[in-house]
Amino acid sequence: ETVRLLNTGGLAAMAGWTLDDGQGQVYRFPDGFTLYNRGAVSLHTKAGDMTVIDLYWGLSAAVWTSGKVMTLRDDSGEAQSTFTIP
């Protein structure tokens, strides 16, 4: 299972940002992580080797089930984007 994030704005220094499912599962973006304008990254739920375009959460089970709301929050906890899983 993978979530793909696309930056359609300016430079996004995302160290400390989080992506959560509203039910206790929270992924924290690594120190120094930056997403450039028109840049994209794939966040995989499973374990794997991180690269500049692929991040891995390290979980053993799926997180994104139908009806859940994923929220991308900045390092101060403010919601920047939300998406409800169909």
mmCIF file as gemmi writes it, N, C-alpha and C atoms, coordinates in Angstrom:
data_model
loop_
_atom_site.group_PDB
_atom_site.id
_atom_site.type_symbol
_atom_site.label_atom_id
_atom_site.label_alt_id
_atom_site.label_comp_id
_atom_site.label_asym_id
_atom_site.label_entity_id
_atom_site.label_seq_id
_atom_site.pdbx_PDB_ins_code
_atom_site.Cartn_x
_atom_site.Cartn_y
_atom_site.Cartn_z
_atom_site.occupancy
_atom_site.B_iso_or_equiv
_atom_site.pdbx_formal_charge
_atom_site.auth_seq_id
_atom_site.auth_asym_id
_atom_site.pdbx_PDB_model_num
ATOM 1 N N . GLU Axp A 1 ? 0.857 -1.166 0 1 0 ? 1 A 1
ATOM 2 C CA . GLU Axp A 1 ? 0 0 0 1 0 ? 1 A 1
ATOM 3 C C . GLU Axp A 1 ? 0.9 1.225 0 1 0 ? 1 A 1
ATOM 4 N N . THR Axp A 2 ? 0.54 2.203 -0.825 1 0 ? 2 A 1
ATOM 5 C CA . THR Axp A 2 ? 1.386 3.377 -1.016 1 0 ? 2 A 1
ATOM 6 C C . THR Axp A 2 ? 0.546 4.645 -1.104 1 0 ? 2 A 1
ATOM 7 N N . VAL Axp A 3 ? 1.045 5.703 -0.478 1 0 ? 3 A 1
ATOM 8 C CA . VAL Axp A 3 ? 0.464 7.037 -0.617 1 0 ? 3 A 1
ATOM 9 C C . VAL Axp A 3 ? 1.482 7.864 -1.387 1 0 ? 3 A 1
ATOM 10 N N . ARG Axp A 4 ? 1.029 8.539 -2.434 1 0 ? 4 A 1
ATOM 11 C CA . ARG Axp A 4 ? 1.937 9.372 -3.228 1 0 ? 4 A 1
ATOM 12 C C . ARG Axp A 4 ? 1.608 10.83 -2.962 1 0 ? 4 A 1
ATOM 13 N N . LEU Axp A 5 ? 2.612 11.582 -2.559 1 0 ? 5 A 1
ATOM 14 C CA . LEU Axp A 5 ? 2.442 13.001 -2.286 1 0 ? 5 A 1
ATOM 15 C C . LEU Axp A 5 ? 3.112 13.801 -3.402 1 0 ? 5 A 1
ATOM 16 N N . LEU Axp A 6 ? 2.39 14.755 -3.954 1 0 ? 6 A 1
ATOM 17 C CA . LEU Axp A 6 ? 2.891 15.619 -5.015 1 0 ? 6 A 1
ATOM 18 C C . LEU Axp A 6 ? 2.853 17.06 -4.52 1 0 ? 6 A 1
ATOM 19 N N . ASN Axp A 7 ? 3.983 17.738 -4.606 1 0 ? 7 A 1
ATOM 20 C CA . ASN Axp A 7 ? 4.053 19.134 -4.198 1 0 ? 7 A 1
ATOM 21 C C . ASN Axp A 7 ? 3.74 20.011 -5.408 1 0 ? 7 A 1
ATOM 22 N N . THR Axp A 8 ? 2.642 20.738 -5.343 1 0 ? 8 A 1
ATOM 23 C CA . THR Axp A 8 ? 2.255 21.625 -6.439 1 0 ? 8 A 1
ATOM 24 C C . THR Axp A 8 ? 2.54 23.083 -6.115 1 0 ? 8 A 1
ATOM 25 N N . GLY Axp A 9 ? 3.196 23.307 -4.979 1 0 ? 9 A 1
ATOM 26 C CA . GLY Axp A 9 ? 3.537 24.673 -4.578 1 0 ? 9 A 1
ATOM 27 C C . GLY Axp A 9 ? 5.039 24.867 -4.585 1 0 ? 9 A 1
ATOM 28 N N . GLY Axp A 10 ? 5.513 25.71 -3.696 1 0 ? 10 A 1
ATOM 29 C CA . GLY Axp A 10 ? 6.948 25.983 -3.595 1 0 ? 10 A 1
ATOM 30 C C . GLY Axp A 10 ? 7.668 24.92 -2.793 1 0 ? 10 A 1
ATOM 31 N N . LEU Axp A 11 ? 8.854 25.24 -2.379 1 0 ? 11 A 1
ATOM 32 C CA . LEU Axp A 11 ? 9.688 24.357 -1.581 1 0 ? 11 A 1
ATOM 33 C C . LEU Axp A 11 ? 8.994 24.006 -0.269 1 0 ? 11 A 1
ATOM 34 N N . ALA Axp A 12 ? 8.964 22.721 0.084 1 0 ? 12 A 1
ATOM 35 C CA . ALA Axp A 12 ? 8.33 22.284 1.336 1 0 ? 12 A 1
ATOM 36 C C . ALA Axp A 12 ? 9.357 21.541 2.185 1 0 ? 12 A 1
ATOM 37 N N . ALA Axp A 13 ? 9.876 22.217 3.204 1 0 ? 13 A 1
ATOM 38 C CA . ALA Axp A 13 ? 10.783 21.589 4.16 1 0 ? 13 A 1
ATOM 39 C C . ALA Axp A 13 ? 9.901 20.814 5.135 1 0 ? 13 A 1
ATOM 40 N N . MET Axp A 14 ? 9.845 19.481 4.996 1 0 ? 14 A 1
ATOM 41 C CA . MET Axp A 14 ? 8.852 18.661 5.699 1 0 ? 14 A 1
ATOM 42 C C . MET Axp A 14 ? 9.398 17.869 6.877 1 0 ? 14 A 1
ATOM 43 N N . ALA Axp A 15 ? 10.6 18.17 7.332 1 0 ? 15 A 1
ATOM 44 C CA . ALA Axp A 15 ? 11.125 17.504 8.528 1 0 ? 15 A 1
ATOM 45 C C . ALA Axp A 15 ? 10.169 17.744 9.687 1 0 ? 15 A 1
ATOM 46 N N . GLY Axp A 16 ? 9.745 16.679 10.355 1 0 ? 16 A 1
ATOM 47 C CA . GLY Axp A 16 ? 8.823 16.797 11.481 1 0 ? 16 A 1
ATOM 48 C C . GLY Axp A 16 ? 7.351 16.813 11.097 1 0 ? 16 A 1
ATOM 49 N N . TRP Axp A 17 ? 7.04 16.887 9.8 1 0 ? 17 A 1
ATOM 50 C CA . TRP Axp A 17 ? 5.649 16.802 9.367 1 0 ? 17 A 1
ATOM 51 C C . TRP Axp A 17 ? 5.165 15.368 9.605 1 0 ? 17 A 1
ATOM 52 N N . THR Axp A 18 ? 3.865 15.186 9.671 1 0 ? 18 A 1
ATOM 53 C CA . THR Axp A 18 ? 3.298 13.856 9.893 1 0 ? 18 A 1
ATOM 54 C C . THR Axp A 18 ? 2.164 13.575 8.911 1 0 ? 18 A 1
ATOM 55 N N . LEU Axp A 19 ? 1.908 12.289 8.736 1 0 ? 19 A 1
ATOM 56 C CA . LEU Axp A 19 ? 0.732 11.822 8.005 1 0 ? 19 A 1
ATOM 57 C C . LEU Axp A 19 ? 0.05 10.837 8.928 1 0 ? 19 A 1
ATOM 58 N N . ASP Axp A 20 ? -1.222 11.091 9.267 1 0 ? 20 A 1
ATOM 59 C CA . ASP Axp A 20 ? -1.908 10.212 10.218 1 0 ? 20 A 1
ATOM 60 C C . ASP Axp A 20 ? -3.25 9.739 9.683 1 0 ? 20 A 1
ATOM 61 N N . ASP Axp A 21 ? -3.742 8.663 10.317 1 0 ? 21 A 1
ATOM 62 C CA . ASP Axp A 21 ? -5.02 8.081 9.902 1 0 ? 21 A 1
ATOM 63 C C . ASP Axp A 21 ? -6.168 8.458 10.833 1 0 ? 21 A 1
ATOM 64 N N . GLY Axp A 22 ? -5.911 9.342 11.799 1 0 ? 22 A 1
ATOM 65 C CA . GLY Axp A 22 ? -6.951 9.771 12.729 1 0 ? 22 A 1
ATOM 66 C C . GLY Axp A 22 ? -7.297 8.745 13.783 1 0 ? 22 A 1
ATOM 67 N N . GLN Axp A 23 ? -6.602 7.595 13.765 1 0 ? 23 A 1
ATOM 68 C CA . GLN Axp A 23 ? -6.889 6.536 14.737 1 0 ? 23 A 1
ATOM 69 C C . GLN Axp A 23 ? -5.609 6.019 15.396 1 0 ? 23 A 1
ATOM 70 N N . GLY Axp A 24 ? -4.605 6.897 15.486 1 0 ? 24 A 1
ATOM 71 C CA . GLY Axp A 24 ? -3.392 6.546 16.217 1 0 ? 24 A 1
ATOM 72 C C . GLY Axp A 24 ? -2.181 6.131 15.392 1 0 ? 24 A 1
ATOM 73 N N . GLN Axp A 25 ? -2.368 5.882 14.108 1 0 ? 25 A 1
ATOM 74 C CA . GLN Axp A 25 ? -1.229 5.537 13.252 1 0 ? 25 A 1
ATOM 75 C C . GLN Axp A 25 ? -0.657 6.84 12.695 1 0 ? 25 A 1
ATOM 76 N N . VAL Axp A 26 ? 0.624 7.11 12.988 1 0 ? 26 A 1
ATOM 77 C CA . VAL Axp A 26 ? 1.241 8.369 12.582 1 0 ? 26 A 1
ATOM 78 C C . VAL Axp A 26 ? 2.615 8.093 11.976 1 0 ? 26 A 1
ATOM 79 N N . TYR Axp A 27 ? 2.838 8.609 10.783 1 0 ? 27 A 1
ATOM 80 C CA . TYR Axp A 27 ? 4.159 8.555 10.156 1 0 ? 27 A 1
ATOM 81 C C . TYR Axp A 27 ? 4.781 9.935 10.284 1 0 ? 27 A 1
ATOM 82 N N . ARG Axp A 28 ? 6.038 9.994 10.751 1 0 ? 28 A 1
ATOM 83 C CA . ARG Axp A 28 ? 6.76 11.263 10.865 1 0 ? 28 A 1
ATOM 84 C C . ARG Axp A 28 ? 7.835 11.317 9.781 1 0 ? 28 A 1
ATOM 85 N N . PHE Axp A 29 ? 7.816 12.373 8.972 1 0 ? 29 A 1
ATOM 86 C CA . PHE Axp A 29 ? 8.814 12.528 7.925 1 0 ? 29 A 1
ATOM 87 C C . PHE Axp A 29 ? 10.191 12.742 8.54 1 0 ? 29 A 1
ATOM 88 N N . PRO Axp A 30 ? 11.227 12.188 7.916 1 0 ? 30 A 1
ATOM 89 C CA . PRO Axp A 30 ? 12.57 12.22 8.509 1 0 ? 30 A 1
ATOM 90 C C . PRO Axp A 30 ? 13.204 13.612 8.522 1 0 ? 30 A 1
ATOM 91 N N . ASP Axp A 31 ? 14.191 13.774 9.41 1 0 ? 31 A 1
ATOM 92 C CA . ASP Axp A 31 ? 14.959 15.017 9.486 1 0 ? 31 A 1
ATOM 93 C C . ASP Axp A 31 ? 15.562 15.324 8.122 1 0 ? 31 A 1
ATOM 94 N N . GLY Axp A 32 ? 15.5 16.579 7.739 1 0 ? 32 A 1
ATOM 95 C CA . GLY Axp A 32 ? 16.095 17.02 6.492 1 0 ? 32 A 1
ATOM 96 C C . GLY Axp A 32 ? 15.258 16.737 5.259 1 0 ? 32 A 1
ATOM 97 N N . PHE Axp A 33 ? 14.062 16.143 5.418 1 0 ? 33 A 1
ATOM 98 C CA . PHE Axp A 33 ? 13.249 15.813 4.251 1 0 ? 33 A 1
ATOM 99 C C . PHE Axp A 33 ? 12.66 17.08 3.639 1 0 ? 33 A 1
ATOM 100 N N . THR Axp A 34 ? 12.899 17.268 2.337 1 0 ? 34 A 1
ATOM 101 C CA . THR Axp A 34 ? 12.39 18.42 1.601 1 0 ? 34 A 1
ATOM 102 C C . THR Axp A 34 ? 11.734 17.935 0.32 1 0 ? 34 A 1
ATOM 103 N N . LEU Axp A 35 ? 10.577 18.481 0.038 1 0 ? 35 A 1
ATOM 104 C CA . LEU Axp A 35 ? 9.865 18.151 -1.197 1 0 ? 35 A 1
ATOM 105 C C . LEU Axp A 35 ? 9.831 19.418 -2.054 1 0 ? 35 A 1
ATOM 106 N N . TYR Axp A 36 ? 10.486 19.346 -3.196 1 0 ? 36 A 1
ATOM 107 C CA . TYR Axp A 36 ? 10.606 20.501 -4.074 1 0 ? 36 A 1
ATOM 108 C C . TYR Axp A 36 ? 9.354 20.693 -4.925 1 0 ? 36 A 1
ATOM 109 N N . ASN Axp A 37 ? 9.198 21.899 -5.492 1 0 ? 37 A 1
ATOM 110 C CA . ASN Axp A 37 ? 8.072 22.201 -6.365 1 0 ? 37 A 1
ATOM 111 C C . ASN Axp A 37 ? 8.014 21.184 -7.498 1 0 ? 37 A 1
ATOM 112 N N . ARG Axp A 38 ? 6.85 20.609 -7.704 1 0 ? 38 A 1
ATOM 113 C CA . ARG Axp A 38 ? 6.596 19.559 -8.697 1 0 ? 38 A 1
ATOM 114 C C . ARG Axp A 38 ? 7.267 18.236 -8.333 1 0 ? 38 A 1
ATOM 115 N N . GLY Axp A 39 ? 7.83 18.172 -7.151 1 0 ? 39 A 1
ATOM 116 C CA . GLY Axp A 39 ? 8.434 16.926 -6.69 1 0 ? 39 A 1
ATOM 117 C C . GLY Axp A 39 ? 7.383 16.015 -6.101 1 0 ? 39 A 1
ATOM 118 N N . ALA Axp A 40 ? 7.681 14.729 -6.074 1 0 ? 40 A 1
ATOM 119 C CA . ALA Axp A 40 ? 6.752 13.742 -5.52 1 0 ? 40 A 1
ATOM 120 C C . ALA Axp A 40 ? 7.535 12.706 -4.723 1 0 ? 40 A 1
ATOM 121 N N . VAL Axp A 41 ? 6.854 12.109 -3.765 1 0 ? 41 A 1
ATOM 122 C CA . VAL Axp A 41 ? 7.437 11.032 -2.976 1 0 ? 41 A 1
ATOM 123 C C . VAL Axp A 41 ? 6.348 9.992 -2.729 1 0 ? 41 A 1
ATOM 124 N N . SER Axp A 42 ? 6.746 8.737 -2.685 1 0 ? 42 A 1
ATOM 125 C CA . SER Axp A 42 ? 5.815 7.648 -2.361 1 0 ? 42 A 1
ATOM 126 C C . SER Axp A 42 ? 6.117 7.165 -0.959 1 0 ? 42 A 1
ATOM 127 N N . LEU Axp A 43 ? 5.087 7.125 -0.119 1 0 ? 43 A 1
ATOM 128 C CA . LEU Axp A 43 ? 5.22 6.603 1.237 1 0 ? 43 A 1
ATOM 129 C C . LEU Axp A 43 ? 4.592 5.22 1.261 1 0 ? 43 A 1
ATOM 130 N N . HIS Axp A 44 ? 5.42 4.202 1.453 1 0 ? 44 A 1
ATOM 131 C CA . HIS Axp A 44 ? 4.976 2.813 1.479 1 0 ? 44 A 1
ATOM 132 C C . HIS Axp A 44 ? 4.722 2.395 2.927 1 0 ? 44 A 1
ATOM 133 N N . THR Axp A 45 ? 3.632 1.691 3.166 1 0 ? 45 A 1
ATOM 134 C CA . THR Axp A 45 ? 3.298 1.258 4.513 1 0 ? 45 A 1
ATOM 135 C C . THR Axp A 45 ? 4.287 0.212 5.034 1 0 ? 45 A 1
ATOM 136 N N . LYS Axp A 46 ? 4.755 -0.662 4.165 1 0 ? 46 A 1
ATOM 137 C CA . LYS Axp A 46 ? 5.639 -1.76 4.569 1 0 ? 46 A 1
ATOM 138 C C . LYS Axp A 46 ? 7.059 -1.273 4.851 1 0 ? 46 A 1
ATOM 139 N N . ALA Axp A 47 ? 7.904 -2.18 5.242 1 0 ? 47 A 1
ATOM 140 C CA . ALA Axp A 47 ? 9.317 -1.891 5.468 1 0 ? 47 A 1
ATOM 141 C C . ALA Axp A 47 ? 10.057 -1.9 4.141 1 0 ? 47 A 1
ATOM 142 N N . GLY Axp A 48 ? 11.164 -1.199 4.072 1 0 ? 48 A 1
ATOM 143 C CA . GLY Axp A 48 ? 11.983 -1.168 2.867 1 0 ? 48 A 1
ATOM 144 C C . GLY Axp A 48 ? 13.137 -0.212 3.041 1 0 ? 48 A 1
ATOM 145 N N . ASP Axp A 49 ? 13.913 -0.065 2.005 1 0 ? 49 A 1
ATOM 146 C CA . ASP Axp A 49 ? 15.067 0.832 2.02 1 0 ? 49 A 1
ATOM 147 C C . ASP Axp A 49 ? 14.674 2.187 1.455 1 0 ? 49 A 1
ATOM 148 N N . MET Axp A 50 ? 14.819 3.227 2.277 1 0 ? 50 A 1
ATOM 149 C CA . MET Axp A 50 ? 14.425 4.567 1.859 1 0 ? 50 A 1
ATOM 150 C C . MET Axp A 50 ? 15.343 5.106 0.772 1 0 ? 50 A 1
ATOM 151 N N . THR Axp A 51 ? 14.729 5.852 -0.152 1 0 ? 51 A 1
ATOM 152 C CA . THR Axp A 51 ? 15.459 6.58 -1.186 1 0 ? 51 A 1
ATOM 153 C C . THR Axp A 51 ? 14.906 8.001 -1.209 1 0 ? 51 A 1
ATOM 154 N N . VAL Axp A 52 ? 15.365 8.827 -2.136 1 0 ? 52 A 1
ATOM 155 C CA . VAL Axp A 52 ? 14.86 10.199 -2.217 1 0 ? 52 A 1
ATOM 156 C C . VAL Axp A 52 ? 13.431 10.268 -2.735 1 0 ? 52 A 1
ATOM 157 N N . ILE Axp A 53 ? 12.947 9.205 -3.391 1 0 ? 53 A 1
ATOM 158 C CA . ILE Axp A 53 ? 11.572 9.209 -3.909 1 0 ? 53 A 1
ATOM 159 C C . ILE Axp A 53 ? 10.68 8.148 -3.27 1 0 ? 53 A 1
ATOM 160 N N . ASP Axp A 54 ? 11.227 7.329 -2.375 1 0 ? 54 A 1
ATOM 161 C CA . ASP Axp A 54 ? 10.459 6.28 -1.699 1 0 ? 54 A 1
ATOM 162 C C . ASP Axp A 54 ? 10.777 6.278 -0.211 1 0 ? 54 A 1
ATOM 163 N N . LEU Axp A 55 ? 9.744 6.476 0.596 1 0 ? 55 A 1
ATOM 164 C CA . LEU Axp A 55 ? 9.86 6.393 2.046 1 0 ? 55 A 1
ATOM 165 C C . LEU Axp A 55 ? 9.1 5.16 2.51 1 0 ? 55 A 1
ATOM 166 N N . TYR Axp A 56 ? 9.537 4.553 3.619 1 0 ? 56 A 1
ATOM 167 C CA . TYR Axp A 56 ? 8.921 3.332 4.137 1 0 ? 56 A 1
ATOM 168 C C . TYR Axp A 56 ? 8.576 3.513 5.611 1 0 ? 56 A 1
ATOM 169 N N . TRP Axp A 57 ? 7.333 3.151 5.947 1 0 ? 57 A 1
ATOM 170 C CA . TRP Axp A 57 ? 6.804 3.321 7.287 1 0 ? 57 A 1
ATOM 171 C C . TRP Axp A 57 ? 7.256 2.18 8.192 1 0 ? 57 A 1
ATOM 172 N N . GLY Axp A 58 ? 7.377 0.977 7.662 1 0 ? 58 A 1
ATOM 173 C CA . GLY Axp A 58 ? 7.841 -0.158 8.447 1 0 ? 58 A 1
ATOM 174 C C . GLY Axp A 58 ? 6.74 -0.912 9.176 1 0 ? 58 A 1
ATOM 175 N N . LEU Axp A 59 ? 5.502 -0.774 8.747 1 0 ? 59 A 1
ATOM 176 C CA . LEU Axp A 59 ? 4.384 -1.475 9.384 1 0 ? 59 A 1
ATOM 177 C C . LEU Axp A 59 ? 4.166 -2.835 8.721 1 0 ? 59 A 1
ATOM 178 N N . SER Axp A 60 ? 3.5 -3.729 9.441 1 0 ? 60 A 1
ATOM 179 C CA . SER Axp A 60 ? 3.243 -5.067 8.902 1 0 ? 60 A 1
ATOM 180 C C . SER Axp A 60 ? 1.823 -5.24 8.368 1 0 ? 60 A 1
ATOM 181 N N . ALA Axp A 61 ? 0.981 -4.232 8.564 1 0 ? 61 A 1
ATOM 182 C CA . ALA Axp A 61 ? -0.414 -4.331 8.107 1 0 ? 61 A 1
ATOM 183 C C . ALA Axp A 61 ? -0.832 -3.037 7.42 1 0 ? 61 A 1
ATOM 184 N N . ALA Axp A 62 ? -1.842 -3.135 6.584 1 0 ? 62 A 1
ATOM 185 C CA . ALA Axp A 62 ? -2.368 -1.967 5.877 1 0 ? 62 A 1
ATOM 186 C C . ALA Axp A 62 ? -2.956 -0.959 6.863 1 0 ? 62 A 1
ATOM 187 N N . VAL Axp A 63 ? -2.858 0.308 6.52 1 0 ? 63 A 1
ATOM 188 C CA . VAL Axp A 63 ? -3.385 1.395 7.353 1 0 ? 63 A 1
ATOM 189 C C . VAL Axp A 63 ? -4.577 2.063 6.687 1 0 ? 63 A 1
ATOM 190 N N . TRP Axp A 64 ? -4.511 2.206 5.371 1 0 ? 64 A 1
ATOM 191 C CA . TRP Axp A 64 ? -5.476 3.024 4.648 1 0 ? 64 A 1
ATOM 192 C C . TRP Axp A 64 ? -6.668 2.205 4.172 1 0 ? 64 A 1
ATOM 193 N N . THR Axp A 65 ? -7.661 2.064 5.033 1 0 ? 65 A 1
ATOM 194 C CA . THR Axp A 65 ? -8.879 1.327 4.692 1 0 ? 65 A 1
ATOM 195 C C . THR Axp A 65 ? -9.993 2.312 4.337 1 0 ? 65 A 1
ATOM 196 N N . SER Axp A 66 ? -10.982 1.833 3.628 1 0 ? 66 A 1
ATOM 197 C CA . SER Axp A 66 ? -12.086 2.649 3.179 1 0 ? 66 A 1
ATOM 198 C C . SER Axp A 66 ? -12.724 3.425 4.327 1 0 ? 66 A 1
ATOM 199 N N . GLY Axp A 67 ? -12.944 4.705 4.105 1 0 ? 67 A 1
ATOM 200 C CA . GLY Axp A 67 ? -13.593 5.558 5.085 1 0 ? 67 A 1
ATOM 201 C C . GLY Axp A 67 ? -12.634 6.316 5.985 1 0 ? 67 A 1
ATOM 202 N N . LYS Axp A 68 ? -11.38 5.887 6.064 1 0 ? 68 A 1
ATOM 203 C CA . LYS Axp A 68 ? -10.419 6.6 6.909 1 0 ? 68 A 1
ATOM 204 C C . LYS Axp A 68 ? -10.044 7.925 6.274 1 0 ? 68 A 1
ATOM 205 N N . VAL Axp A 69 ? -9.718 8.881 7.124 1 0 ? 69 A 1
ATOM 206 C CA . VAL Axp A 69 ? -9.278 10.191 6.668 1 0 ? 69 A 1
ATOM 207 C C . VAL Axp A 69 ? -7.79 10.321 6.962 1 0 ? 69 A 1
ATOM 208 N N . MET Axp A 70 ? -6.993 10.537 5.91 1 0 ? 70 A 1
ATOM 209 C CA . MET Axp A 70 ? -5.579 10.777 6.131 1 0 ? 70 A 1
ATOM 210 C C . MET Axp A 70 ? -5.364 12.278 6.198 1 0 ? 70 A 1
ATOM 211 N N . THR Axp A 71 ? -4.506 12.691 7.136 1 0 ? 71 A 1
ATOM 212 C CA . THR Axp A 71 ? -4.23 14.113 7.335 1 0 ? 71 A 1
ATOM 213 C C . THR Axp A 71 ? -2.728 14.347 7.317 1 0 ? 71 A 1
ATOM 214 N N . LEU Axp A 72 ? -2.307 15.266 6.473 1 0 ? 72 A 1
ATOM 215 C CA . LEU Axp A 72 ? -0.922 15.7 6.413 1 0 ? 72 A 1
ATOM 216 C C . LEU Axp A 72 ? -0.81 16.942 7.272 1 0 ? 72 A 1
ATOM 217 N N . ARG Axp A 73 ? 0.071 16.898 8.283 1 0 ? 73 A 1
ATOM 218 C CA . ARG Axp A 73 ? 0.219 18.017 9.219 1 0 ? 73 A 1
ATOM 219 C C . ARG Axp A 73 ? 1.647 18.558 9.176 1 0 ? 73 A 1
ATOM 220 N N . ASP Axp A 74 ? 1.766 19.87 9.329 1 0 ? 74 A 1
ATOM 221 C CA . ASP Axp A 74 ? 3.098 20.464 9.373 1 0 ? 74 A 1
ATOM 222 C C . ASP Axp A 74 ? 3.723 20.227 10.749 1 0 ? 74 A 1
ATOM 223 N N . ASP Axp A 75 ? 4.941 20.733 10.94 1 0 ? 75 A 1
ATOM 224 C CA . ASP Axp A 75 ? 5.662 20.453 12.182 1 0 ? 75 A 1
ATOM 225 C C . ASP Axp A 75 ? 5.062 21.129 13.405 1 0 ? 75 A 1
ATOM 226 N N . SER Axp A 76 ? 4.089 22.031 13.221 1 0 ? 76 A 1
ATOM 227 C CA . SER Axp A 76 ? 3.381 22.616 14.369 1 0 ? 76 A 1
ATOM 228 C C . SER Axp A 76 ? 2.05 21.911 14.628 1 0 ? 76 A 1
ATOM 229 N N . GLY Axp A 77 ? 1.738 20.881 13.809 1 0 ? 77 A 1
ATOM 230 C CA . GLY Axp A 77 ? 0.514 20.105 13.991 1 0 ? 77 A 1
ATOM 231 C C . GLY Axp A 77 ? -0.679 20.594 13.205 1 0 ? 77 A 1
ATOM 232 N N . GLU Axp A 78 ? -0.486 21.672 12.439 1 0 ? 78 A 1
ATOM 233 C CA . GLU Axp A 78 ? -1.599 22.232 11.661 1 0 ? 78 A 1
ATOM 234 C C . GLU Axp A 78 ? -1.835 21.402 10.393 1 0 ? 78 A 1
ATOM 235 N N . ALA Axp A 79 ? -3.099 21.044 10.14 1 0 ? 79 A 1
ATOM 236 C CA . ALA Axp A 79 ? -3.447 20.269 8.961 1 0 ? 79 A 1
ATOM 237 C C . ALA Axp A 79 ? -3.176 21.068 7.697 1 0 ? 79 A 1
ATOM 238 N N . GLN Axp A 80 ? -2.452 20.465 6.758 1 0 ? 80 A 1
ATOM 239 C CA . GLN Axp A 80 ? -2.139 21.086 5.479 1 0 ? 80 A 1
ATOM 240 C C . GLN Axp A 80 ? -2.965 20.467 4.356 1 0 ? 80 A 1
ATOM 241 N N . SER Axp A 81 ? -3.373 19.212 4.54 1 0 ? 81 A 1
ATOM 242 C CA . SER Axp A 81 ? -4.167 18.525 3.528 1 0 ? 81 A 1
ATOM 243 C C . SER Axp A 81 ? -4.871 17.326 4.168 1 0 ? 81 A 1
ATOM 244 N N . THR Axp A 82 ? -6.076 17.027 3.685 1 0 ? 82 A 1
ATOM 245 C CA . THR Axp A 82 ? -6.786 15.831 4.136 1 0 ? 82 A 1
ATOM 246 C C . THR Axp A 82 ? -7.349 15.104 2.924 1 0 ? 82 A 1
ATOM 247 N N . PHE Axp A 83 ? -7.538 13.798 3.093 1 0 ? 83 A 1
ATOM 248 C CA . PHE Axp A 83 ? -8.104 12.993 2.029 1 0 ? 83 A 1
ATOM 249 C C . PHE Axp A 83 ? -8.84 11.832 2.667 1 0 ? 83 A 1
ATOM 250 N N . THR Axp A 84 ? -10.083 11.6 2.246 1 0 ? 84 A 1
ATOM 251 C CA . THR Axp A 84 ? -10.869 10.469 2.74 1 0 ? 84 A 1
ATOM 252 C C . THR Axp A 84 ? -10.711 9.313 1.764 1 0 ? 84 A 1
ATOM 253 N N . ILE Axp A 85 ? -10.346 8.149 2.284 1 0 ? 85 A 1
ATOM 254 C CA . ILE Axp A 85 ? -10.155 6.961 1.45 1 0 ? 85 A 1
ATOM 255 C C . ILE Axp A 85 ? -11.529 6.498 0.964 1 0 ? 85 A 1
ATOM 256 N N . PRO Axp A 86 ? -11.716 6.364 -0.36 1 0 ? 86 A 1
ATOM 257 C CA . PRO Axp A 86 ? -13.032 5.942 -0.885 1 0 ? 86 A 1
ATOM 258 C C . PRO Axp A 86 ? -13.386 4.518 -0.465 1 0 ? 86 A 1
